Amino acid sequence: MPVGDAAVAERFRHDSPGEPNHLTECVTAHLRSIHRCQSSGMSECGHRWANPRVILVATDLSDLERMMPHAIEQASEVGARLILLHVLAASAAMGTDAAGMPYYDTVSVVESAERILLDWSERARLKGVVCEAVVRDGNPREQVIAAMRQFDADRILMGTRSRSRLGKLLIGSVAEQVLRSVNIPVMTVGPEAHLPGEIGGHKRVVLHATSLRETSRPSAALACSIAASQNAKLILLHVLPPLDEMQRRGLPTGIDSLAMHRLRELAEETGARCCAAVEPIVIHGNPCIEILSESVERHASLLVLSATRRSAFENLTRDRIIYRVLAHARCPVLTLREPLEEPVEPESERAASANAGTRE
């Protein structure tokens, strides 16, 4: 770790002697990861993800009106090809005859879906975007992943919904499964998201909410690359627990200055490398509320999040923050799943392995 970073971390430890150091460790790990990533070549992935060649639009047909304007705009800006994918649900092909007996009418359902997709494909082509329509049957998650691999997609675009009839917060089971299964960015457009151009008069803003986890660095690089490609302002946001909660839990009191220090350094680094304007923000409160509030107040055109690999993203939050953000965001949300942290092999085990290899 560079001398400046070590000094900040050490000063923080002196300011909070004997207090729990979980947050200190998270921030200190982030200090190391930033400097490692500067020379890791991560910008190549960031460039491809920020400027996708192929965008896979997975749709249930009911969300095309709000998704396609975003898909066409993105494809037009970067010259990407659109693949519109609809996976048939078994229930959609079931009908009943005059006697009330159920039967499968796959042909008519496929034809109906194709007509809808071809209509949108034609609209995209009129705007100069290459667009193809694909209808398949089977397990939706598996078919989305299969299409992603077949067409070598760089980004997946999906719709979300906010609440079911029982009031349970949902983003859609298929969207959730895909988010947890792929290693490329997934953009979701919720029912409350504005259409392109509705922010009129404001400079584009990309808001990246970071947890300061070491593995969240790729999402920061992605946000930076997208902001650069769109000539947009980049906002780096870190949300700390409410002050009263931190005091109640005995958490370190100097974490604000340490987090802001790192965000400012990250802002300087990203600004010098790819973005004209970068603003770091550290605030206290409920992460979901603060992320959504900042995105509205700053007229964000895109939210970039990093999702952990645990089931239902439970490691991001205990109250399903990411679900709430995806469902209620007023702009599209781009989520990148965090890579697995590589385990560090103990020195003794490395030496033993080396000796074994020598004997062989």
N, C-alpha and C positions, 0 to 999 in steps of 0.2 A: 504494500500500500504506500503511495507517495507520502512524503513527510507532512504536507498540509492536511491530508485526510487523517493521518494518524494523530496529529495534534488535535483536530476537532473531536475525534472519538475519545481521545484521552481526556480532554477538557470536560466532555460530557460525563465520563465516568467519575471525575473528581467532583463535578457538580451534584452527582446523585450517589454518594457512597452508600453501599449496603442495600440499595433498592433493587427490585427485580430488573434483570437486564435483557429480557426477551426483545424489547423494541430496539435496544442498543445493538444487539447481535444482528437483527434484521437490517438496520441501517448500515452497520459496519460491513456486512456481507455485500450490501449493494455498492458500497464504495469500491470494494475489490472488483466486483463484476463489471463496473463501468470501465475501469482501466483495462481489464482483460479484453472486453468487447471492442475497444477502440482499434485493436489490431487483429480482430478475429475474422474479418471479411464478411461480417454479418450484413453489410450494406448491400451485397449482391442479392440476398433473399429479400431484403427490404425493398429493393428496386423492383423486383419482379412482382412482389405482392402489392406494391403501391401502384404499379403500372401493369395490371394483368393482361395477358394475351387472350385468355379464355375465361369468361364468367359463366358459371353454371347457375341458372335461375330455377330453383326447385319450387314448384307451386302446386297448390291444391285447387287452382283455378279461381277461387273466390278472392284471392289477394292480388290478382294481376293489376287491378286498377291503381293500387298504391305502390306496387313494387316496380312495375315496368318503367314509369318515368325515371326512377332512380337508375335502373339497369341501363336504359338507353342513354341517359346522360353520362354515366360512367364509361360505357363502351365508346361513346362518341369522343370523349376527352382523351382516351388512351389508345384508341384504335383496336379495341378488343372485339372478339367474336362472342356472341351470346348463344347459349344453348338453353332452350326452354324445356324443362323436364317435368312431366306429370306422371305420377305413379298411381295406377288404378287401385282403388280399394275394392276388396271383394264385394262389399255390400252395395257399392255403386252399380255393379253389373247385375244385381239381382232384381228380378221383376216377378210379377204374378200373372198367371193366365186367367181366362174367363172363369175357370173353376176355382180360382184362388190358390192354385198350386205354384210354388216358387220355381223359377228357372233362371239361368244365367244368360244374359243378353250382352255378351262382351263386345260384339261387333258394333252395336249402336253406341255403346258408351265410349269406345275407342274413337269412333267417327266424330262424336260430339266433342270430345276433348281435342282432337286434332283440328277441328274447325276453329275452336277458340284460340288455340296456340298459333295456328297459321295466320289468323287475323292479326295477332300481335306481332308475329314475325314480319308480316308485310308492313305494319306501321314502323317497325324498327328499320327495315330496309329503305323506306321512304326518307328516313333521316340519315341514310348512309351507313347503317350498321349491319354487318353480316349477322344473320340470325337463323338458327335452325330449331325445329320443333321435334321433340322426342316424347313418345308415350310408351310406357312400359307397365307391366304388372308384376306384383311380387311384394316383398317386404320393402316399405318405403326407405328406411335407413340404408339397407343393403343396396338398393337400386341407386340411391343418390351417390353413395360411395363408389359404386361400380361405374357410374357415369362420370364422376370426377376423375377416376383413373383413365377411363377410355378416352376422354377428350383432353386429358392433361390440364384440368382446370386450375387456375391460380387463385380463384375466389369463388365462394358459394354465396348466393343471395337467397334469403328465405323470408317469409312473412311470419309474424307472431300475433298472438291475440292476448288480450289482457285478463279476462276473467271468464270462467265457465258459468253454467247456469247455477251452480252451487256456490258461486262467489270465490272459488279457489283460484289463486293466482296461477296462471299458466303462460307458457310461451309456446305451447304446442309440443306434443310428445315427440314428433319427428324432428323438429328443430332442436329440441334438447338432446336427442340421441345423436344427431349429426354433430352438434357443437362438441360433444364429448368424445367423438370418434375420429375426427380428421385433424390433420396437422397444418392446414392452410387457413387463411382468414375466412371467417364466416360473417357476412353482413346480414343483419336482421332489420326489417322495417316493421315497426309496430303500428297499431291502429291509430295512435296519436301523433305519428311522425308527419311533419309537414312535407309538402311536395317540393321538388326542386324549383327554385325561383321565388318561393314564398317568403324568404328572408330578405327580399329585395332591399337594396340600399346599404347593406352591411358587407364589410369585407369578410371573406370566408374565414371560419375559425375551426380548427381541429382541436378537440379537447381530449387529452389523454389522462385518465385517472390511473395513477400508479400506486401499488401497494408497497413499493420499495423492496419487494422480494428480489432476490438475485436472479431468479428465473423469469422475471417480468421484463428484462432488458430487451428481448426481441420485439415486444409490443411497442416499446418506446422508440426503437429504431424504425418500426413500421409507421408510427404516427408522424415521425419526423420526415420520412420519405414522402408520405402522402401530402403533408403540409407543403413541402418543397414543390412537389409536382403541381399543386393547385395554387401556388403563390399565396398560401393561407397563413394566418397567424397560428402558432402552436401554443397551447396552454397546457402546462404540466401541473396536475392537481394531485395533492396527497391529503387524505382526510384522516385526522387523528380522532380518537375517542373524545366525547365531551369532557371538558375540564373537570366537572364534578365527578365523573366516572373514573377519570385517571387518578384523582385524589383519593377516591374511595378505595380503589384497587392498589394504591401505593405505587403507581407507575412513575417512571422518571419524569421530572418536571422540565428538564432541559431538552427534551426531544424536539420541541418546536424549532429551536434554533439550529439543531443538527439537521433536521429534515429540510429546512429552508436552505441551509448551506449546500446540501447535496443537490437540491432542485436547481439552485442558482448555478452551480457548477455544470450540471447537466444542461441547463438552458444555454449557458455560454458555449458549451461544446457543440450542441445540436445547432445553435444559431450560426456558429462559425462554419459548420460543415454543410448545412443544407437549408436552413430557414432564415428568413430575414427578421422575423419577430417571434420571440419566445418569451412567455411569461410564466414564472413559477408561482404557485399558490399553495399555501398550507393553511388548512382551516380545521376547526373542531366541530363535531356533530355526527349525526347519523349519515353514514356513507351514501346510502341510496338517496336520501333527501338532498344532501349537499351536491352530489354529482348531477342529479336532475335539475336542481336549482341553478347551479353554475352554467349548465348547458343552455338553459333558457335565458338567463341573464346575459350571457355572452353571445347569444344568437349562434350557437354552435351548428355547423353544417354536418359535423360528424363526431361521434364519440368513439374512442378506441379504448378497449378494455383487454385485460389479460385474464384468462380463466385457468384455474388449476386443474389438475387431472383427477381429483377426487370425485366420487360420485355426486352428481347434482351440484358440483362446485361448492360443496360444503366447506372447503377450506378457505374460500374467499370470505365467507361470512356465515354467521350462525342464523341469520334471518333472511336468507335467500336474496341478498342484495342484488346480485347480478340478474336474477329473474325479474325483479321489480324494475331495474333500469331498462332491461330489454323490452319489457312490456309497456312501459310508460314514457319512454324517451320521445322527445319531440323531433328527433332527427334520427337518421340511420345509425346503427351501432355496429362497429366492426370488432369482432372478438377473435383473439388469437390464443390458442391453447398453449400453456407454458410447456417448454420442453422438460423432460425428466432430468433431474440433477444427477450428474455422474458421480457415483460413489467414489470416495477417496480410499484407495487401497493402503492399508497401514504399511509403514516402511519395512517392518519385519516380514510381512507377507510378500512384498515385492522382492526382498532379498532372497527369501526362500524359493520363490518362483524362478529367479535368475539362477540360483545354484542348481535347481533341478534341471533347468534347461541346459546348463553347462555339462552336468553329468551325462545327459542323454547324448 
